[in-house]
Amino acid sequence: MSTPAAAIAWEFRTRHRWGLIAIAAYLVVLAVCRVRLSAAPEYHSVDTFAFFVVVPLTATFIYFLAVFSYGHGGDLAGRQSIFPPRMFTLPVSDTALAGWPMLFGTIVMALLWLATRVLALWPKGAEVPTVWPALLAASLLAWTQALTWMPYPLPGMRVILTILWLASIDAIVLVALHYRAHEWMMLGILAPNLPLAFFVARYAVGRARRGGASSVLGPQSSVLRSEDRGPRTEDFRSPARAQFWFEWRMYGRTLPALVAVLLPFELAMLWIYAEVPPLVYEMLGGILLTPPFMAAFVAPAASAAMTPFIARRPVSGGSLIAAKLKAAAASTAVAWQMVLIATPLALHFSGTMHIAMAPVDLLIDVFGAPRAIVLLLLAFLGLIASTWKQLVQSLCIGMSGRPWLVKGSVFATLCAITMLGLGFGWIVTDAHRFSVAWNAIPMVVAAAAVVKVIAAIFVISRLRTPNQLLIGVIGWNVVVFALFAILNWSVPGLLLSSGFLLFLSILEVPLVRLAAIGMWNRCG
């Protein structure tokens, strides 16, 4: 290749040619629909636009984010930069390494918006912007590149900062649209993002290129450099206890640290939106979902620690896995302790306690005090159990020894959250779609429960530990039927059928991935 730009462009084109071909084919289909169906009024409805344009182009946008930020080949939940280390050895400057992928991404995002504006079947009467959506897409990509290429002191911090920063950009744009800002004002708001993101990306690449990740005192260094702080005073009564200490120091503190970083910003919103009850409810929902949401990104990094070095320690495979499960339980307990202490205090001092208690009072009026208390306890315990479940359910993925699977699970989680969010918004905006989806929930839950049981039978059939297998199956059945009995007593049969509650109990209690841990342990 004659120039660095040509070499980087060739790599993008070669590695992702099939994805680019698929996107080009979709645009050709969109153009044919534009020509053939432009006269039919039913193809200019909001539903048609959402199905044929919004969903595919959103998926395309996410795909381009992964391609030009190198997110498909990096560990989004890790500390180190996801910029390919092999490119650090190239005889080019930091400016070229960061600048050319950002420039190519900006051009592609602009072309994507241009194709959308020209080829899409826009709803009748829609005011289609001219330029600023292309600049918005390019800005989101540029900041994604800058923030994901930066090394961080804690695993998972990349995900938090990226989501917060991109959400702040979206919030500014939404506020400007609410006040009907002109095109030139939108351009003025978005234009500074590109050069600022470039300078941050160049710094991030330079720091990662010079070993910035290894100079940060993260969880690994706090363990591996423990001898620098003097002799240890821990009393390890057994190898299993020592292994638990190791797991906690390496990965157990990550989730509480991330929750501690994010929680103050969420609680501060209670003072800002104290006069708007719907926003208070949304913020409370976000606060309660923060630990399980962040656990989904911490889990792959924590599960990848089953290296050959650790596997040679003088402890059994069961003890190694048990240490991870105990560390996950301790991490969950500390994270939720912060949430359950800080949230009531914030509600009290922000004056929003009466807003938060209104649904509780309504629940007591409908179900009675005993059942309402049980349902609230089950809801909180379900969130806590979901956090622990998110931490432990990726153990089998990390222990598979396939780095691409570990890294891909984080990106798949982000894509699933994005698509589910779009699908939920598309469903709740139409009464008919909402009715159909609501009636389909029991069938979907039943099908998922059947698939889970079949998968568990397949995994368990490959294990050769009959005693542990029998104890595990009995214990799982006891937990499932205990949860079913509590739900069946708490929820009246007129609201939810017993069969639905049984299938829901089966889904809530983990089985397949925990059984797969034993399979990977035996096969590894």
Phi, psi and omega in degrees: 000137185283330183224157175300324180298316180295322180293316180292321177296320178297320180296315178300315183293321183285316184289331187237031184294323182290322176295319178293324178294318179297319179294319178297320178296321178297318179295326176295316177298319179297321178293320178296318177297323179298319183283316188280326191247008184296335181278342182279122184294331183292342180272005176250017179278165179294320180297316179297318179297319180295319184286315187271342186238304189296309183295309179298319182286332173295316176298321177296317178300316179296321179298316179293325175301316180292321184293306188277348173261001183061028180290338180289341183243008182238168180265101182297331181270357183275178179274323188286159177297145178269003173295133186303120180299331181298335181279346179292338181275356181291144181281058178226164183281167175298326179298318180290318181299319181275325189287318185292315174300324178291320179294315179297319178296319178298317180296316181295318178297321177295319178293324178297316178293319179300316178296321179296316183293324184275320190263340187287149175272088184287146177299152180298134177082002181285136176271105185270121177295167184261302190237323194298330176299326176295320179292325176296313179298318179294323179293317178298319178295315183298317179289328174298317178298313184296316185282331179277338177277351182277135171284149186230158181283340183229142172298138179089343180296330177302317181295317181297307184296321180295315180296316181296317183290315179294323178295324178294322177296315178299321181296319178297318179295318180295321177296318178297320178292325179298324179267015174055055178292145180285169181301315183294327178290320177298320178295321178295326179288321188269332187302319181295344183294324184295307178295323179297317179296325179296316180296321177295319180295319179296319176296318181297315179296317179297320180292316178293326180294331180260020175078037182296326183295323182285343180271353181272136181277084179265192182298324182295315183292331179293336177268312187290337180252025183296338181289343180286347184256015177098179182292147179280150179246003181294143179254102181268103183283345181205159175300326180296321178294321177295321179294321176297317177301318180297314181297320180294315181291328181282312190228342186294330183275354186293310181298312176302323179295318180292319177296321179296328177287318187276328187300316180302322179295321180291318180293329178297333179295338179295325176287325182289319185255028184297334182266001183238094184304317180302321179289328176297317178297320178296318180294321177296318176299318178296322179296316181290334180270354182297311180300311179294327179295313180290330178297331179296333180265335177285328187303313182298322179293322181287331184276350184273013186271001182278073180274164176302328179297315180290323182295340181272003181289156185281053175224157181285164177299323177297323179292323177297316180291320180298323178298320177295318180295319179293320177296322177296320178295318179294320178297317178298317182297316181293317180298314181287333176298319177295317181295314185287340175271315186285325185294310177301323178296317179295320178297321182291310185283339177273353180075021181251012181297321181294329177291317181292330183276348181300312176297328178294317178297320178296320179296321178293321179295324184279313187258345188092156185299312183299311181293323179297318178297317180296317180296319178295318177297319178297322179297314179293317178296325177296319177294318178295316178295325178296322177298312178297321180297319178297325181288324187263339187287345178266005179301318182293329177292313180293327182278359178287342181077017181246100184300324181297329180288320178295313181291321181291334181295325179292314179295322178296323177296316178298316179297318181295319178297318180296312182293322177294322177297316177295318179295321178295317178296324179291327183283314187287346180277356180227129184295321181292315179297321179296320179296316179297315180295320180297317179290337181274349183302313180301319179294321179295317179295318179297316179297319179296322178294319179296316178298320180297316180295318179297317178297321179295320178298319180296315182292314183295328180295341180267356178273154182232041177235079189300320183294309178296325180296315180296317179296318180296317180294317179297314179298320179295317179296321179298315180295317181298312183287331174293316177296320178297319180296319180293316179295319182294328177283325187280321187260125177298148181295340179290335180272311182224136181285160179295323178298317178298318180295325178293313178297323178294322178295322178297320181290327187284332183268119182295142180215307190296310184291325177295322176292324180293333176302316178296324180293315179295323180296321180287320184282335184285000000 
